[in-house]
Amino acid sequence: MAKNLTEEMVSEILKEMLEIPEVERVEFTEDNTKILVLTQEEQYPEVMTRIVNIFSRVGHGCELSFAGFAH
C-alpha cells in the first residue's frame, strides 16, 4: 500500500471486502502494509477492481501495488 492506514480504515476496508460475494478470504499483514486476498476461481480481476476502489475511497486515496501478486 502506498499510504499508512488507521486501524479504523483497516476495519472498514476489511468489512467491505468481506461483503464481496466472490471473496473467500482476506487478511492484512500484522503491520497493515500488505493484504492477502483469495477469491473464487477466475474472479480475481473483478474482485481486485472493487478492492482498489474501496482502498481509494476509505483510505483517502490509498493506492495498491501489485508487486507481490501471485495468481
KARACOR-V231685 format. One record per residue. N is the residue number from 1. RES is the residue in one small letter. PHI is phi in whole degrees, -180 to 180 (* if undefined). PSI is psi in whole degrees, -180 to 180 (NA if undefined). D_LAST is the distance of its C-alpha to the last C-alpha in Angstrom with 1 decimal. Layout:
# KARACOR-V231685
n:N res:RES phi:PHI psi:PSI d_last:D_LAST
n:N res:RES phi:PHI psi:PSI d_last:D_LAST
This chain:
# KARACOR-V231685
n:1 res:m phi:* psi:145 d_last:18.5
n:2 res:a phi:-89 psi:4 d_last:21.4
n:3 res:k phi:-152 psi:144 d_last:24.0
n:4 res:n phi:-74 psi:140 d_last:25.3
n:5 res:l phi:-112 psi:147 d_last:25.4
n:6 res:t phi:-77 psi:164 d_last:28.2
n:7 res:e phi:-62 psi:-35 d_last:27.8
n:8 res:e phi:-65 psi:-42 d_last:29.0
n:9 res:m phi:-63 psi:-45 d_last:26.2
n:10 res:v phi:-59 psi:-45 d_last:23.6
n:11 res:s phi:-61 psi:-45 d_last:25.2
n:12 res:e phi:-67 psi:-41 d_last:25.3
n:13 res:i phi:-62 psi:-46 d_last:21.7
n:14 res:l phi:-59 psi:-47 d_last:20.7
n:15 res:k phi:-58 psi:-48 d_last:23.2
n:16 res:e phi:-69 psi:-37 d_last:22.0
n:17 res:m phi:-66 psi:-39 d_last:18.3
n:18 res:l phi:-71 psi:-16 d_last:19.3
n:19 res:e phi:-80 psi:-12 d_last:21.5
n:20 res:i phi:-76 psi:119 d_last:18.7
n:21 res:p phi:-57 psi:-32 d_last:18.9
n:22 res:e phi:-81 psi:-7 d_last:15.2
n:23 res:v phi:-83 psi:124 d_last:14.3
n:24 res:e phi:-93 psi:-36 d_last:14.4
n:25 res:r phi:-159 psi:144 d_last:14.4
n:26 res:v phi:-149 psi:140 d_last:14.7
n:27 res:e phi:-155 psi:147 d_last:16.4
n:28 res:f phi:-91 psi:152 d_last:17.7
n:29 res:t phi:-69 psi:166 d_last:18.4
n:30 res:e phi:-57 psi:-35 d_last:22.1
n:31 res:d phi:-92 psi:8 d_last:23.0
n:32 res:n phi:58 psi:33 d_last:21.1
n:33 res:t phi:-105 psi:-13 d_last:19.4
n:34 res:k phi:-142 psi:157 d_last:15.7
n:35 res:i phi:-130 psi:151 d_last:13.9
n:36 res:l phi:-113 psi:126 d_last:11.4
n:37 res:v phi:-127 psi:122 d_last:10.4
n:38 res:l phi:-111 psi:129 d_last:9.5
n:39 res:t phi:-120 psi:168 d_last:10.2
n:40 res:q phi:-63 psi:151 d_last:11.7
n:41 res:e phi:-52 psi:137 d_last:9.9
n:42 res:e phi:67 psi:12 d_last:9.6
n:43 res:q phi:-106 psi:0 d_last:10.8
n:44 res:y phi:-57 psi:-50 d_last:8.3
n:45 res:p phi:-59 psi:-44 d_last:10.3
n:46 res:e phi:-65 psi:-44 d_last:13.6
n:47 res:v phi:-65 psi:-45 d_last:13.0
n:48 res:m phi:-67 psi:-31 d_last:12.0
n:49 res:t phi:-61 psi:-44 d_last:15.0
n:50 res:r phi:-66 psi:-40 d_last:17.1
n:51 res:i phi:-67 psi:-40 d_last:16.0
n:52 res:v phi:-58 psi:-42 d_last:16.8
n:53 res:n phi:-66 psi:-39 d_last:20.1
n:54 res:i phi:-62 psi:-48 d_last:20.8
n:55 res:f phi:-60 psi:-43 d_last:20.4
n:56 res:s phi:-64 psi:-44 d_last:22.6
n:57 res:r phi:-72 psi:-56 d_last:25.2
n:58 res:v phi:-72 psi:-37 d_last:25.5
n:59 res:g phi:-89 psi:14 d_last:24.8
n:60 res:h phi:50 psi:57 d_last:27.4
n:61 res:g phi:93 psi:8 d_last:25.3
n:62 res:c phi:-62 psi:131 d_last:22.6
n:63 res:e phi:-109 psi:152 d_last:19.8
n:64 res:l phi:-105 psi:144 d_last:16.2
n:65 res:s phi:-106 psi:141 d_last:14.6
n:66 res:f phi:-102 psi:30 d_last:11.0
n:67 res:a phi:-62 psi:-34 d_last:12.0
n:68 res:g phi:-99 psi:20 d_last:9.9
n:69 res:f phi:-62 psi:130 d_last:6.6
n:70 res:a phi:-136 psi:128 d_last:3.8
n:71 res:h phi:-115 psi:NA d_last:0.0
